Amino acid sequence: MKRTKNINHASFRKSWSARHLTPVALAVTAIFMLAGCEKTDETVSLYQNADDCSAANPRKAAECTTAYNNAVKEAARTAPKYASREDCVAEFGEGQCQQAPAQAGVAPENQAQAQSSGSFWMPLMAGYMMGRLMGGGMAAQQPLFSSKNPASPAYGQYTDASGKSYGAAQPGRTMNVPKTAMAPKPATTTTVTRGGFGESVAKQSTMQRSAAGSSSSSRSMGG
């Protein structure tokens, strides 16, 4: 009788494991799949200016203008700042830089440097990403920058203030991006050394390619 009880208990444990572990494993897989979907569930459009947006959304001209103006303000707050025009031009190309507005805010230890050189410099906003225009609500926006210096890793690309690339600098495109892409970036409070922003773009591009490769491998393994 004892032997029979032992066999039954073992069988019960195996049966319990088969019944309960499999659903758990499936649940975990489902969670990861949902998480993956949530990372790219923000649809955005890329525009060069408010006119481009208005042309694509004739009935939303006012919203387009507001989104563009907000992106310009965000660019002044978050764009990479340089101690000299030469440093900025070396990164973004001739005619692609402007003096940063005083309200952009830079760390106190850099104020003397700004006063001696006249001002800090920043790249022009080359375009902006904008979320879908929903009735009664404001669309999120994110300024984009682009380099015209062939030697820069940011050459011909749309990048945000963190250096993350969003492909070729071609307005009029629609794409899916992580929700975090539209979150406000931290204000720039220190100056960037010459070539520093390009290094950030290169690092971000490497990370993006690595993440894309990992995602592709996961999908292949999943069948």
N, C-alpha and C positions, 0 to 999 in steps of 0.2 A: 504493500500500500504506500509506503514511503517513497518507493522508487517511482510509482505512478504519479504521486503528487509532485515529485521533482520534475518529471518529464512535463507534466501539465503546466507547472510554473514557468519552465523554460519556454515552452510553446507560447504561453501567454505573453511573456516578455517580448519575444520576437514579434508576435502579432501586434502588440501595443506599439512597438517601435515602428513597424511598417505603417501602422495606421496614423500615428501622430507625428513622426518626424517628417514624413513626406509633405503633408500640408504646411508644416513650418518652413521647410525648404522652399516650397512654392511661394509662400507668403513673402519670404525674404527676397526671392527673385523678383516678385511683383513690385516690392518696395523700391528696389534698385531700378527697375524699368520705369516706374513712375517718376523717380527722382531724375532719371535721364531725360524724360519728356519735359519735366518742369524747367530744366536748364535752358531749353531752347524754345520757350513758348511765347516769346515776345517778338511780334512782327513789327519791323520798322521800315521806314522809307528814308532814302538818302537824298538830300537836296543841297544845292549850292547856296541858295538864298530863298527869301520869302516869295519872290516871283515864280521860281520853279515850283514851289509848294502850291501856290495859288493856281498855277496852270494845271496842275494835277488834281487840285481840289477846288474847283471854281466857286463852290458854295461855302467854302471855309477860308476865304481870304483873310478875314480878321484873325482867326485862330492861327493861320500860317504866319502872319506878321508877328503875333505875340510869341509864338514858339521860336521864331528866328531871333527876335530881340532878347529873349531869355537865354538862347544859346550863346549869343554874343557876350552877354553879361557873365555867363558861366565860363566862357573862354578866357575872359579877362581875369577871372578868379583862379582858374585851374591850369592854364597853359604853362608850358615850361618857360621860365624866365632866365634871361641871360644878362650878364653884367655889361656887355657891350654889343653894339650892332654887328660888329665883325663876327662875334661868336655865334650869333643867331643866323646870320647870312651863311656862315660856313656849314650850318646844319640844314637850313631850309632853302637856301638859294637867294639870289639877288631879287629884290622886289617882293619878298615874301615875309618881311618883318616889319614891325611897328613898335613904337614906344608903348610900354605897358602903362595903363592908366594908374594914377596914384592910389585909387581905392582898391587895387588888386591885392595889396597887402604882402609885405615881405618881412622876414624876421628882423628884429632890431639890429642884430650884428651886421646886417647887410645894408642898413640905411645910409651909413656914411659913404659906402661904395656907390650907392645910387645917386647921392647928392653930388659926388665928385665927377661922375660920368654924365650927369644930367638926368638919367632915368634908366630903368631896366628896359630890356627889349624882349619881345615875344613874337611868335609866328602869327601870321594872319589866320583867321578862321577860314579854312578852305571849303567847309560845308558843315552839315549837321545831320544827325540821325533824329528822326521823330517817330514816336509811336503812333498808332492809329488814332485818327481823330474820331472821338466818340461824342455823340450828341449830348450837349450840356456839360461835358467835362473837358479839361485841358489835357492835351497830349504831352507826354514826357519828351524831352529833347536832350541831346548830347552833342557838344561841339566836336568837330573833326578837324584835323590838321594834315597837311601834306607837304612833302619836301620836293623841290625841283632841282635839287643837287644830286646828280647821278651817283655820287660817292656815298650818299646817305642810305642806310637801311630803310628809311621811310620814303625813299624816292618813289613817286607815282602811286603812293598808297594813301588811303584814308586811315588815320590813326587817332585814337582818343588821347586824352591828356596823360594817361598812364603808359602810353606806348603800344597799346594793343591795336593790331591791324584789323581792318574790316574790308580788305580787298582793294582792288584798283580804285583810284580816285575818279570815279565816274558817277555823277549824280543821276537820279532817276531810277535807281535800283531799289528793290524791296528784298529784304532778307530776314531770316530768323536769328535772333541773338539771345544770349542768356539774359534773364531779367536783371542780373547785376550790372549788365552793360549800360543800362539806363539810369542806374543809381548815381546820385551826385558824387563827384570826385572831391577829394580833399583839396583845400586851397593850397596853392604853391607858396611856400614861405621861405624858400632858399633858391639861390641861383643854380643853374645847371652849367657844368663845365662844357667846353666845346666838344661836341661829339657825344656827350653824355646821354642825350635823348635818343640818339641813334642806337646806342648800346642797349637802351631799354627796349626799343622796338625789336632789335635782333633777338634779345632774350625772350621777349613775349612771343615772337614768331616761332622760336624753337619749342617753347612750351605748348603752343597751339598745335604744331605739327605732331608733337609727341602725344598730346591728348587725343588728337584725331586718329593717330595710329592705334592707340590703345582701344578706342571706341570701335574702330573697324575690326580689330582682332576679336573683341568681345562679341560683336555681332556674328562673326564667322563661326566662333565656337558655339554660339547659341543656336546655330542652324539657319 
